């Protein structure tokens, strides 16, 4: 799907959903908060969006869906999640549960599942177990071979949509041991199961996404026909890990959307709230907090741009891209929301107010993006395991390797470039030392300096400063490799599980994020719509990343902060998604008199 097609689809979808501040719209914040308060599953929202055809954008076109492009589904998910994360997850879980079928299913299996989804069937993804979490090789659900199929025994918990769904795609042990080749993927149809062989467990009350069905299934010898095994017997671990690579990227849409909604709330409040005879937004410290929050959101947006597109443009590297994004985006944006708490002050505690109540909901909901589909520890461990080869390639790769990486990054970060059709079976579990964002960073910096030479005085100075900061950050790769090598030599067998390795992995992720910001600017600057691109924004994005290493050093260009605040204000006034993508939001139809943030009592 081209950029023009995607932005037009997003515009039509937004118009269909309507202004979330308007109680008469299809997904109003007032109803979202009611669901949240009552822990009530959003049946009406899910049904409405299914009828619109939302799920088709996560199902392959060859077998009856409309997708060949995860970026489309990711974008639509953002537009749902800016209203309600619980609804977004409830929908996304059927798509996520279909992913194993997309990866390894036969054409007939894909067609059958998609036809049934069109008929209203819901899916859940049965991976986790209470005692083992991310430790998949110790999962205890067992599938015993019997004539014509398997008998499944054990319990999956906690699982999103476990009660709501009609089928669960289950990761189960089919081999005699607990090795990598002893697990398979089976589809359990609750409505074809014998009585008492499948039982739903009690729903779990959550701190965030409270309207989501989080429960489990207990299997007591339920029969699963051979035809409902996905892929070869023993292929389950590979399929599950590839599924997680995709799922951990899709769920990041909730983090981006949560901050988008909360940042708008904080901006409106700061504009309307008058203290000591002037609007709060004019207080320099408050203005800086808003600008910094926007810059961090745009760092996350750049990281997600490349990572989501890597599913199609660099599938062999998805293990790195997905883990980097899954660490950087929730980690940075949780801190962003904390900063917005300071802007909003006591209104953070107004739970049911239709504007401030959404902030406290987003504050809670965002936490799920850190934990679901592989938590921070899992993703940093994955980067840590690959760190020696990633650093070696980053520092020693020859011209041909870097040129190939540069060609791919032009697609990864070029919003107006066409992507190849999504082929999830091409994803790999290790990148073999390749990370195009880092490998192509030197060439991107050259392009950034060339753009600076073509710019006017102020823009030139800011682009040069941005290139200098990015160069400084990426210059940490050499010392990082030295520290990694010393750590490995000093700790020997204890290296792989050391706390220090996690620190090194975190640093690498931040350097990848810096590269992502530069790549987004140089490869998409012609595809953005005014008032983007912005040299001031790029500079502040990189300054925010540099602050993670030097928290008390001043900004090189303090005036850039005011320009970034103006940019945020303009995007909000223009009713645009807070993103590099030029996506128009639904027309504002809610009454404004008496309901803006300054009127709250």
RODO-2510 file (C-alpha; in nm, 4 decimals, decimal comma):
residues 601
     n   res          X          Y          Z
     1     x     0,0000     0,0000     0,0000
     2     x     0,1447     0,3377    -0,1000
     3     x     0,1777     0,6299     0,1368
     4     x    -0,1111     0,8090    -0,0343
     5     x    -0,3330     0,5005    -0,0095
     6     x    -0,2487     0,4462     0,3567
     7     x    -0,3085     0,8063     0,4590
     8     x    -0,6394     0,8088     0,2697
     9     x    -0,7485     0,4830     0,4355
    10     x    -0,6532     0,6268     0,7749
    11     x    -0,8478     0,9455     0,7015
    12     x    -1,1608     0,7506     0,6108
    13     x    -1,1251     0,5308     0,9179
    14     x    -1,0886     0,8350     1,1429
    15     x    -1,3957     0,9955     0,9914
    16     x    -1,5881     0,6740     1,0475
    17     x    -1,4903     0,6631     1,4161
    18     x    -1,5489     1,0339     1,4688
    19     x    -1,4295     1,2820     1,7279
    20     x    -1,3662     1,0832     2,0492
    21     x    -1,4549     1,3902     2,2575
    22     x    -1,8040     1,3883     2,1036
    23     x    -2,0381     1,1576     2,3028
    24     x    -2,2355     1,1018     1,9812
    25     x    -1,9354     0,9540     1,7949
    26     x    -1,8837     0,5808     1,7432
    27     x    -1,6020     0,5476     2,0013
    28     x    -1,6401     0,8330     2,2500
    29     x    -1,4117     0,8726     2,5489
    30     x    -1,7165     0,8845     2,7775
    31     x    -1,8100     0,5272     2,6862
    32     x    -1,4476     0,4121     2,6934
    33     x    -1,4191     0,5344     3,0521
    34     x    -1,7459     0,3630     3,1462
    35     x    -1,6107     0,0313     3,0169
    36     x    -1,2901     0,0884     3,2085
    37     x    -1,4687     0,1718     3,5327
    38     x    -1,6867    -0,1404     3,5106
    39     x    -1,4195    -0,3775     3,3732
    40     x    -1,6690    -0,4335     3,0913
    41     x    -1,5506    -0,5970     2,7694
    42     x    -1,6141    -0,3547     2,4771
    43     x    -1,8403    -0,5884     2,2783
    44     x    -2,0090    -0,3059     2,0865
    45     x    -1,6793    -0,1456     1,9810
    46     x    -1,5278    -0,4794     1,8774
    47     x    -1,8375    -0,5775     1,6818
    48     x    -1,8573    -0,2410     1,5075
    49     x    -1,4931    -0,2514     1,4022
    50     x    -1,5178    -0,6104     1,2838
    51     x    -1,8140    -0,5136     1,0652
    52     x    -1,6132    -0,2213     0,9262
    53     x    -1,3495    -0,4742     0,8187
    54     x    -1,0714    -0,3840     1,0606
    55     x    -0,9486    -0,7431     1,1006
    56     x    -0,8986    -0,7856     0,7264
    57     x    -0,5984    -0,5515     0,7408
    58     x    -0,4169    -0,8121     0,9525
    59     x    -0,5095    -1,1098     0,7313
    60     x    -0,3351    -1,2067     0,4045
    61     x    -0,4984    -1,0923     0,0843
    62     x    -0,4159    -1,4164    -0,0971
    63     x    -0,6604    -1,6101     0,1218
    64     x    -0,9382    -1,3553     0,1604
    65     x    -0,8068    -1,0713     0,3782
    66     x    -0,6740    -0,7330     0,2674
    67     x    -0,3250    -0,7353     0,4149
    68     x     0,0157    -0,7813     0,2700
    69     x     0,1471    -0,4959     0,4735
    70     x     0,1755    -0,4917     0,8579
    71     x     0,2306    -0,1159     0,8433
    72     x    -0,1346    -0,0710     0,7437
    73     x    -0,2618    -0,2719     1,0380
    74     x    -0,0203    -0,0914     1,2714
    75     x    -0,1489     0,2484     1,1594
    76     x    -0,5153     0,1532     1,1963
    77     x    -0,4375     0,0070     1,5393
    78     x    -0,2947     0,3450     1,6446
    79     x    -0,6211     0,5139     1,5523
    80     x    -0,8257     0,2708     1,7606
    81     x    -0,5788     0,2760     2,0504
    82     x    -0,5795     0,6570     2,0761
    83     x    -0,9376     0,6035     2,1884
    84     x    -0,9168     0,2730     2,3757
    85     x    -0,6273     0,0337     2,4223
    86     x    -0,8529    -0,2465     2,5434
    87     x    -1,0528    -0,2463     2,2200
    88     x    -0,7337    -0,2296     2,0146
    89     x    -0,5878    -0,5310     2,1958
    90     x    -0,9115    -0,7290     2,1762
    91     x    -0,9091    -0,6849     1,7991
    92     x    -0,5351    -0,7303     1,7605
    93     x    -0,5380    -1,0597     1,9473
    94     x    -0,7374    -1,2317     1,6737
    95     x    -0,4843    -1,1034     1,4217
    96     x    -0,1927    -1,2096     1,6447
    97     x    -0,3414    -1,5552     1,6944
    98     x    -0,3734    -1,5892     1,3176
    99     x    -0,0029    -1,5106     1,2688
   100     x     0,1149    -1,8703     1,3356
   101     x    -0,1294    -1,9803     1,0664
   102     x     0,0077    -1,7105     0,8341
   103     x     0,3646    -1,8240     0,9046
   104     x     0,3286    -2,2011     0,8705
   105     x    -0,0278    -2,2927     0,7804
   106     x    -0,1347    -2,4470     0,4538
   107     x    -0,3324    -2,2468     0,2007
   108     x    -0,6445    -2,4395     0,3001
   109     x    -0,5897    -2,3708     0,6724
   110     x    -0,5485    -1,9994     0,6055
   111     x    -0,8594    -1,9816     0,3901
   112     x    -1,0665    -2,1741     0,6424
   113     x    -0,9612    -1,9599     0,9385
   114     x    -1,0131    -1,6341     0,7478
   115     x    -1,3572    -1,7429     0,6277
   116     x    -1,4506    -1,8282     0,9852
   117     x    -1,3146    -1,4954     1,1133
   118     x    -1,5359    -1,3226     0,8565
   119     x    -1,8261    -1,5233     0,9991
   120     x    -1,7547    -1,3858     1,3481
   121     x    -1,5065    -1,6358     1,4973
   122     x    -1,2590    -1,4865     1,7437
   123     x    -0,9110    -1,6235     1,8140
   124     x    -0,6759    -1,6102     2,1101
   125     x    -0,3037    -1,6902     2,1242
   126     x    -0,2304    -1,9527     2,3895
   127     x     0,1370    -1,9088     2,4683
   128     x     0,1799    -1,8154     2,8351
   129     x     0,1480    -2,0411     3,1384
   130     x     0,1193    -1,9217     3,4960
   131     x     0,4318    -2,0918     3,6252
   132     x     0,6607    -2,0217     3,3306
   133     x     0,5805    -1,6927     3,1568
   134     x     0,8462    -1,6324     2,8922
   135     x     1,0257    -1,9606     2,9665
   136     x     0,8682    -2,1405     2,6719
   137     x     1,0810    -2,4548     2,6913
   138     x     0,9350    -2,5310     3,0336
   139     x     0,5741    -2,4983     2,9237
   140     x     0,3676    -2,7869     3,0581
   141     x     0,0644    -2,8077     2,8278
   142     x     0,1076    -3,1487     2,6624
   143     x    -0,0421    -3,2834     2,3412
   144     x    -0,0432    -3,6635     2,3378
   145     x    -0,0595    -3,8421     2,0031
   146     x    -0,3804    -4,0421     1,9508
   147     x    -0,5418    -4,1838     1,6367
   148     x    -0,6407    -3,8951     1,4100
   149     x    -0,4816    -3,6194     1,6162
   150     x    -0,3883    -3,5205     1,9732
   151     x    -0,5273    -3,5070     2,3270
   152     x    -0,4364    -3,1774     2,4906
   153     x    -0,3930    -3,1407     2,8679
   154     x    -0,2870    -2,8455     3,0822
   155     x    -0,3678    -2,4774     3,1291
   156     x    -0,2847    -2,1572     2,9426
   157     x    -0,2969    -1,8417     3,1568
   158     x    -0,3112    -1,5414     3,1465
   159     x    -0,4375    -1,5133     2,7898
   160     x    -0,6087    -1,2183     2,6258
   161     x    -0,9497    -1,3048     2,4760
   162     x    -0,9369    -1,6571     2,6248
   163     x    -1,3031    -1,6433     2,7279
   164     x    -1,4311    -1,4150     2,4508
   165     x    -1,2679    -1,6131     2,1698
   166     x    -1,4069    -1,9223     1,9977
   167     x    -1,0703    -2,0809     1,9284
   168     x    -0,7295    -2,0790     2,0873
   169     x    -0,4085    -2,1286     1,8898
   170     x    -0,2008    -2,3259     2,1429
   171     x     0,1729    -2,3755     2,1904
   172     x     0,2007    -2,7294     2,3320
   173     x     0,4639    -2,9967     2,3963
   174     x     0,4345    -3,2868     2,1542
   175     x     0,7818    -3,4386     2,2094
   176     x     0,9180    -3,6536     2,4933
   177     x     1,1594    -3,3955     2,6306
   178     x     1,1649    -3,0165     2,6503
   179     x     1,4000    -2,9344     2,3677
   180     x     1,3535    -2,6863     2,0875
   181     x     1,2014    -2,9534     1,8616
   182     x     0,9493    -3,0861     2,1112
   183     x     0,6746    -2,8254     2,0667
   184     x     0,3986    -2,7772     1,8130
   185     x     0,1102    -2,5399     1,7361
   186     x    -0,2478    -2,6685     1,7592
   187     x    -0,5823    -2,4935     1,7097
   188     x    -0,8441    -2,5759     1,9739
   189     x    -1,2032    -2,5069     1,8727
   190     x    -1,4075    -2,4653     2,1905
   191     x    -1,7348    -2,5399     2,0107
   192     x    -1,6138    -2,8718     1,8683
   193     x    -1,4678    -2,9885     2,1998
   194     x    -1,6316    -3,2628     2,4063
   195     x    -1,8135    -3,1419     2,7168
   196     x    -1,5850    -3,0774     3,0173
   197     x    -1,2623    -3,1080     2,8150
   198     x    -1,2248    -2,7269     2,7923
   199     x    -1,2960    -2,4808     3,0765
   200     x    -1,2501    -2,1063     3,0896
   201     x    -1,0799    -1,9758     3,4032
   202     x    -1,2069    -1,6739     3,5942
   203     x    -1,1251    -1,3362     3,4358
   204     x    -0,8377    -1,1453     3,5912
   205     x    -0,8863    -0,7882     3,7135
   206     x    -0,6151    -0,5668     3,5716
   207     x    -0,4538    -0,2372     3,6634
   208     x    -0,4613    -0,1219     3,2990
   209     x    -0,6697    -0,2130     2,9912
   210     x    -0,9331    -0,3086     3,2460
   211     x    -1,2019    -0,3780     2,9859
   212     x    -0,9932    -0,6507     2,8226
   213     x    -1,0824    -1,0180     2,8677
   214     x    -0,7736    -1,1599     3,0396
   215     x    -0,8410    -1,5143     3,1513
   216     x    -0,7326    -1,8651     3,0539
   217     x    -0,8284    -2,2097     2,9279
   218     x    -0,7927    -2,5426     3,1077
   219     x    -0,7641    -2,8484     2,8804
   220     x    -0,8620    -3,1909     3,0125
   221     x    -0,7846    -3,4248     2,7252
   222     x    -0,9519    -3,2157     2,4565
   223     x    -0,9216    -3,3752     2,1140
   224     x    -0,7488    -3,1742     1,8394
   225     x    -0,7661    -3,3219     1,4882
   226     x    -0,4421    -3,3664     1,2957
   227     x    -0,5705    -3,1172     1,0391
   228     x    -0,5660    -2,8473     1,3092
   229     x    -0,1921    -2,8710     1,3704
   230     x    -0,0167    -2,5675     1,2188
   231     x     0,3167    -2,6449     1,0547
   232     x     0,5191    -2,9581     1,1142
   233     x     0,5261    -3,1364     1,4465
   234     x     0,8206    -2,9955     1,6390
   235     x     0,8142    -2,6594     1,4574
   236     x     0,6214    -2,4871     1,7342
   237     x     0,9030    -2,2963     1,9026
   238     x     1,0204    -2,1408     1,5766
   239     x     0,6641    -2,0412     1,4855
   240     x     0,5994    -1,8982     1,8331
   241     x     0,9163    -1,6891     1,8323
   242     x     0,8438    -1,5490     1,4870
   243     x     0,4890    -1,4702     1,5962
   244     x     0,6249    -1,2821     1,8971
   245     x     0,8496    -1,0729     1,6732
   246     x     0,5438    -0,9402     1,4927
   247     x     0,3208    -0,9127     1,8002
   248     x     0,5733    -0,7129     2,0013
   249     x     0,5840    -0,4512     1,7253
   250     x     0,2086    -0,4259     1,6772
   251     x     0,1439    -0,3657     2,0469
   252     x     0,3744    -0,0636     2,0418
   253     x     0,0947     0,1194     1,8624
   254     x    -0,0705     0,1460     2,2056
   255     x     0,2279     0,3289     2,3517
   256     x     0,2410     0,5801     2,0666
   257     x    -0,1335     0,6367     2,0819
   258     x    -0,1481     0,6679     2,4590
   259     x     0,1083     0,9465     2,4580
   260     x    -0,0605     1,1131     2,1599
   261     x    -0,3877     1,1360     2,3562
   262     x    -0,2248     1,2415     2,6833
   263     x     0,0011     1,4993     2,5196
   264     x    -0,3002     1,6660     2,3582
   265     x    -0,4735     1,6725     2,6966
   266     x    -0,1716     1,8283     2,8644
   267     x    -0,1265     2,0849     2,5870
   268     x    -0,4905     2,1936     2,6013
   269     x    -0,4747     2,2184     2,9779
   270     x    -0,1564     2,4279     2,9656
   271     x    -0,3114     2,6568     2,7051
   272     x    -0,6318     2,7093     2,9009
   273     x    -0,5141     2,7088     3,2581
   274     x    -0,4207     3,0572     3,3804
   275     x    -0,1981     3,0983     3,6870
   276     x    -0,0394     3,4225     3,8015
   277     x    -0,2079     3,6096     3,5133
   278     x    -0,0721     3,4034     3,2255
   279     x    -0,1436     3,0676     3,0577
   280     x     0,0600     2,7812     3,2010
   281     x     0,1944     2,7002     2,8527
   282     x     0,3839     3,0313     2,8597
   283     x     0,5787     2,9264     3,1685
   284     x     0,9184     2,8297     3,0188
   285     x     0,9569     2,5141     3,2252
   286     x     0,6106     2,3869     3,1313
   287     x     0,6620     2,4713     2,7653
   288     x     0,9888     2,2806     2,7686
   289     x     0,8239     1,9771     2,9280
   290     x     0,5634     1,9695     2,6519
   291     x     0,8259     2,0099     2,3794
   292     x     1,0453     1,7389     2,5299
   293     x     0,7473     1,5045     2,5539
   294     x     0,6654     1,5618     2,1884
   295     x     1,0279     1,5044     2,0869
   296     x     1,0332     1,1733     2,2752
   297     x     0,7089     1,0644     2,1114
   298     x     0,8684     1,1384     1,7749
   299     x     1,1794     0,9364     1,8708
   300     x     0,9471     0,6432     1,9361
   301     x     0,7623     0,7124     1,6107
   302     x     1,0906     0,6981     1,4151
   303     x     1,1970     0,3754     1,5864
   304     x     0,8607     0,2167     1,5051
   305     x     0,8689     0,3397     1,1453
   306     x     1,1795     0,1353     1,0661
   307     x     1,0976    -0,1571     1,2930
   308     x     0,7476    -0,2182     1,1557
   309     x     0,8701    -0,1871     0,7973
   310     x     1,1553    -0,4297     0,8745
   311     x     0,8964    -0,7087     0,8832
   312     x     0,8816    -0,6694     0,5069
   313     x     1,2015    -0,4921     0,4040
   314     x     1,4529    -0,6731     0,6312
   315     x     1,2825    -0,9882     0,7649
   316     x     1,6171    -1,1530     0,8379
   317     x     1,6896    -0,8765     1,0918
   318     x     1,3528    -0,8608     1,2686
   319     x     1,4902    -1,0311     1,5813
   320     x     1,7000    -0,7207     1,6480
   321     x     1,4589    -0,4554     1,5232
   322     x     1,1628    -0,5866     1,7200
   323     x     1,3601    -0,6224     2,0439
   324     x     1,5178    -0,2770     2,0144
   325     x     1,1785    -0,1172     1,9545
   326     x     1,0136    -0,3172     2,2316
   327     x     1,2741    -0,1880     2,4769
   328     x     1,3053     0,1733     2,3598
   329     x     0,9430     0,2704     2,2973
   330     x     0,7769     0,1674     2,6279
   331     x     1,0814     0,2697     2,8342
   332     x     1,1014     0,6188     2,6873
   333     x     0,7277     0,6811     2,6717
   334     x     0,6590     0,5710     3,0289
   335     x     0,8938     0,8517     3,1327
   336     x     0,7172     1,0860     2,8905
   337     x     0,3809     1,0220     3,0565
   338     x     0,5390     1,0807     3,3958
   339     x     0,6534     1,4217     3,2752
   340     x     0,3028     1,5008     3,1545
   341     x     0,1802     1,4200     3,5060
   342     x     0,3772     1,7222     3,6217
   343     x     0,2115     1,9427     3,3620
   344     x    -0,1377     1,8255     3,4568
   345     x    -0,0772     1,8352     3,8305
   346     x    -0,3727     1,7370     4,0463
   347     x    -0,5895     1,6649     3,7417
   348     x    -0,4008     1,3407     3,6945
   349     x    -0,6226     1,2054     3,9734
   350     x    -0,9548     1,2959     3,8083
   351     x    -1,0503     0,9447     3,7079
   352     x    -1,3818     0,9886     3,5295
   353     x    -1,3501     1,3352     3,3745
   354     x    -1,3797     1,2737     2,9964
   355     x    -1,0505     1,4500     2,9274
   356     x    -0,8332     1,3984     3,2343
   357     x    -0,9788     1,0545     3,2938
   358     x    -0,8364     0,9435     2,9620
   359     x    -0,4873     1,0488     3,0723
   360     x    -0,4931     0,8338     3,3841
   361     x    -0,6293     0,5477     3,1725
   362     x    -0,3501     0,5858     2,9159
   363     x    -0,1007     0,6044     3,2017
   364     x    -0,2152     0,2624     3,3214
   365     x    -0,2740     0,1091     2,9793
   366     x     0,0737     0,1899     2,8500
   367     x     0,2266    -0,0483     3,1044
   368     x     0,0988    -0,3469     2,9078
   369     x     0,3261    -0,2546     2,6154
   370     x     0,6279    -0,3173     2,8353
   371     x     0,5121    -0,6609     2,9495
   372     x     0,3117    -0,8247     2,6716
   373     x     0,4751    -1,0318     2,3974
   374     x     0,8138    -1,0303     2,5643
   375     x     0,8994    -0,7930     2,8486
   376     x     1,2012    -0,5648     2,8809
   377     x     1,4168    -0,8424     3,0265
   378     x     1,3369    -1,0793     2,7380
   379     x     1,4153    -0,8190     2,4738
   380     x     1,7352    -0,6942     2,6330
   381     x     1,8494    -1,0545     2,6734
   382     x     1,7922    -1,1088     2,3023
   383     x     1,9981    -0,8003     2,2144
   384     x     2,2654    -0,9037     2,4639
   385     x     2,3039    -1,2459     2,3050
   386     x     2,3589    -1,0851     1,9648
   387     x     2,5623    -0,7882     2,0883
   388     x     2,9167    -0,9147     2,0049
   389     x     2,8296    -0,9778     1,6407
   390     x     2,6233    -0,6565     1,6125
   391     x     2,9094    -0,4432     1,7411
   392     x     3,1700    -0,6235     1,5330
   393     x     2,9721    -0,5691     1,2132
   394     x     2,8927    -0,2083     1,3045
   395     x     3,2612    -0,1261     1,3361
   396     x     3,4257    -0,3450     1,0703
   397     x     3,1697    -0,3875     0,7901
   398     x     3,3071    -0,3207     0,4444
   399     x     3,1716    -0,0854     0,1763
   400     x     2,9518    -0,3497     0,0095
   401     x     2,7767    -0,4437     0,3341
   402     x     2,7193    -0,0786     0,4220
   403     x     2,5962     0,0046     0,0719
   404     x     2,3424    -0,2798     0,0865
   405     x     2,2298    -0,1615     0,4310
   406     x     2,1930     0,1931     0,2985
   407     x     1,9741     0,0699     0,0129
   408     x     1,7498    -0,1126     0,2591
   409     x     1,7269     0,1813     0,4988
   410     x     1,5989     0,3986     0,2145
   411     x     1,2995     0,1636     0,2086
   412     x     1,2817     0,1080     0,5844
   413     x     1,2593     0,4796     0,6615
   414     x     1,1142     0,6129     0,3375
   415     x     0,7415     0,6554     0,4012
   416     x     0,6750     0,6993     0,0299
   417     x     0,8676     0,3870    -0,0784
   418     x     0,6820     0,0685    -0,1683
   419     x     0,7394    -0,2370     0,0490
   420     x     0,7592    -0,5974    -0,0653
   421     x     0,4626    -0,8144     0,0303
   422     x     0,4826    -0,9466     0,3850
   423     x     0,6256    -1,2987     0,3927
   424     x     0,6500    -1,3902     0,7630
   425     x     0,8179    -1,7254     0,6964
   426     x     1,1258    -1,5279     0,5844
   427     x     1,1808    -1,3910     0,9356
   428     x     1,4896    -1,5209     1,1146
   429     x     1,5551    -1,5809     1,4837
   430     x     1,8998    -1,4175     1,4661
   431     x     2,0201    -1,1264     1,2530
   432     x     2,3758    -1,2672     1,2242
   433     x     2,5212    -0,9330     1,3253
   434     x     2,3226    -0,7210     1,0791
   435     x     2,1398    -0,4067     1,1890
   436     x     2,0796    -0,1855     0,8869
   437     x     1,9967     0,1213     1,0976
   438     x     2,3411     0,1210     1,2583
   439     x     2,5330    -0,0061     0,9534
   440     x     2,3916     0,2676     0,7299
   441     x     2,4198     0,5462     0,9878
   442     x     2,7519     0,6903     0,8575
   443     x     2,6030     0,7370     0,5100
   444     x     2,2866     0,8891     0,6603
   445     x     2,4986     1,1400     0,8506
   446     x     2,6687     1,2361     0,5254
   447     x     2,3283     1,2955     0,3697
   448     x     2,2168     1,4971     0,6709
   449     x     2,5196     1,7256     0,6390
   450     x     2,4484     1,7617     0,2670
   451     x     2,0930     1,8679     0,3490
   452     x     2,2378     2,1165     0,5968
   453     x     2,4512     2,2710     0,3217
   454     x     2,1349     2,3304     0,1172
   455     x     1,9350     2,4832     0,4047
   456     x     1,8943     2,8391     0,5287
   457     x     2,1095     2,9753     0,8092
   458     x     1,9067     2,8716     1,1151
   459     x     1,8052     2,5356     0,9693
   460     x     2,1624     2,4722     0,8575
   461     x     2,2967     2,5345     1,2060
   462     x     2,0411     2,2998     1,3593
   463     x     2,1014     2,0219     1,1101
   464     x     2,4758     2,0511     1,1630
   465     x     2,4232     2,0379     1,5403
   466     x     2,1958     1,7349     1,4967
   467     x     2,4593     1,5611     1,2844
   468     x     2,7238     1,6391     1,5472
   469     x     2,5147     1,4927     1,8289
   470     x     2,4238     1,1857     1,6256
   471     x     2,7896     1,1385     1,5377
   472     x     2,8817     1,1698     1,9042
   473     x     2,6236     0,9108     2,0046
   474     x     2,7194     0,6658     1,7325
   475     x     3,0827     0,7214     1,8286
   476     x     2,9996     0,5275     2,1450
   477     x     2,9909     0,2030     1,9435
   478     x     3,3687     0,1561     1,9660
   479     x     3,3944     0,2005     2,3433
   480     x     3,0811    -0,0108     2,3789
   481     x     3,2484    -0,2974     2,1942
   482     x     3,5575    -0,2639     2,4130
   483     x     3,3486    -0,2828     2,7292
   484     x     3,1555    -0,5786     2,5960
   485     x     3,4754    -0,7673     2,5105
   486     x     3,6264    -0,6980     2,8540
   487     x     3,3068    -0,8074     3,0261
   488     x     3,2989    -1,1323     2,8311
   489     x     3,6648    -1,2003     2,9052
   490     x     3,6281    -1,1207     3,2751
   491     x     3,3081    -1,3144     3,3425
   492     x     3,3503    -1,6127     3,1131
   493     x     3,0463    -1,8389     3,1370
   494     x     2,8698    -1,5916     3,3652
   495     x     2,8776    -1,3223     3,0954
   496     x     2,5501    -1,4192     2,9249
   497     x     2,3474    -1,3764     3,2445
   498     x     2,5267    -1,0758     3,3933
   499     x     2,3465    -0,7573     3,4892
   500     x     2,6205    -0,5584     3,3152
   501     x     2,5329    -0,7149     2,9797
   502     x     2,1815    -0,5740     3,0129
   503     x     2,3348    -0,2267     3,0599
   504     x     2,5338    -0,2671     2,7391
   505     x     2,2263    -0,3863     2,5516
   506     x     2,0299    -0,0816     2,6697
   507     x     2,3010     0,1479     2,5378
   508     x     2,3019    -0,0254     2,2006
   509     x     1,9240     0,0177     2,1746
   510     x     1,9552     0,3919     2,2326
   511     x     2,2216     0,4224     1,9636
   512     x     1,9920     0,2397     1,7212
   513     x     1,7197     0,4908     1,8153
   514     x     1,9509     0,7829     1,7358
   515     x     2,0224     0,6303     1,3955
   516     x     1,6474     0,5839     1,3394
   517     x     1,5835     0,9557     1,3945
   518     x     1,8472     1,0524     1,1381
   519     x     1,7279     0,7946     0,8847
   520     x     1,3679     0,9121     0,9177
   521     x     1,4698     1,2697     0,8484
   522     x     1,6946     1,2014     0,5498
   523     x     1,4770     0,9355     0,3845
   524     x     1,1306     1,0811     0,4530
   525     x     1,1877     1,4565     0,4603
   526     x     1,0331     1,4861     0,1140
   527     x     0,7347     1,2698     0,2099
   528     x     0,6315     1,4675     0,5170
   529     x     0,3660     1,7366     0,5129
   530     x     0,4210     2,0868     0,6521
   531     x     0,5085     2,1814     0,9209
   532     x     0,7341     1,8741     0,9004
   533     x     1,0187     1,8083     0,8549
   534     x     1,1677     2,0237     1,1271
   535     x     1,5417     2,0608     1,1957
   536     x     1,4522     2,1903     1,5433
   537     x     1,2564     1,8713     1,6153
   538     x     1,5347     1,6443     1,4889
   539     x     1,7819     1,8313     1,7060
   540     x     1,5626     1,7973     2,0159
   541     x     1,4997     1,4278     1,9441
   542     x     1,8745     1,3657     1,9482
   543     x     1,9245     1,5933     2,2483
   544     x     1,6703     1,3857     2,4416
   545     x     1,8626     1,0671     2,3604
   546     x     2,1919     1,2329     2,4545
   547     x     2,0392     1,3376     2,7885
   548     x     2,0156     0,9684     2,8799
   549     x     2,3963     0,9660     2,8902
   550     x     2,4527     1,3261     3,0075
   551     x     2,1388     1,4223     3,2032
   552     x     2,2600     1,7571     3,3345
   553     x     2,4286     1,9094     3,0302
   554     x     2,2384     2,2020     2,8717
   555     x     2,0902     2,1952     2,5240
   556     x     2,3124     2,3299     2,2492
   557     x     2,0290     2,5387     2,1056
   558     x     1,7719     2,6249     2,3745
   559     x     1,5664     2,8234     2,1216
   560     x     1,4866     2,4987     1,9393
   561     x     1,2639     2,4002     2,2300
   562     x     1,0265     2,6900     2,1664
   563     x     1,0078     2,6004     1,7969
   564     x     0,9255     2,2386     1,8807
   565     x     0,6460     2,3581     2,1115
   566     x     0,5116     2,5716     1,8264
   567     x     0,5320     2,2674     1,5980
   568     x     0,3369     2,0549     1,8462
   569     x     0,0741     2,3271     1,8779
   570     x     0,0362     2,3557     1,5033
   571     x    -0,0026     1,9810     1,4491
   572     x    -0,2652     1,9722     1,7225
   573     x    -0,4470     2,2758     1,5806
   574     x    -0,4360     2,1185     1,2344
   575     x    -0,5910     1,8041     1,3839
   576     x    -0,3042     1,5794     1,2733
   577     x    -0,1731     1,2591     1,4264
   578     x     0,1406     1,3374     1,6289
   579     x     0,3638     1,1423     1,3951
   580     x     0,5933     1,1768     1,0978
   581     x     0,3024     1,0294     0,9002
   582     x     0,0721     1,3030     0,7595
   583     x    -0,2503     1,1494     0,8915
   584     x    -0,5560     1,3684     0,9377
   585     x    -0,7773     1,2978     1,2374
   586     x    -1,1561     1,3043     1,2549
   587     x    -1,3232     1,6417     1,2316
   588     x    -1,3787     1,8028     1,5707
   589     x    -1,7501     1,7931     1,6396
   590     x    -1,7615     1,8024     2,0198
   591     x    -1,8895     2,1214     2,1819
   592     x    -1,5994     2,3222     2,3220
   593     x    -1,7636     2,5876     2,5358
   594     x    -1,7470     2,4914     2,9000
   595     x    -1,5691     2,1596     2,8523
   596     x    -1,2097     2,2544     2,7837
   597     x    -0,9577     2,1674     3,0508
   598     x    -0,9622     2,5056     3,2241
   599     x    -1,3323     2,4581     3,3000
   600     x    -1,2847     2,1376     3,5000
   601     x    -1,3770     2,1717     3,8652
***
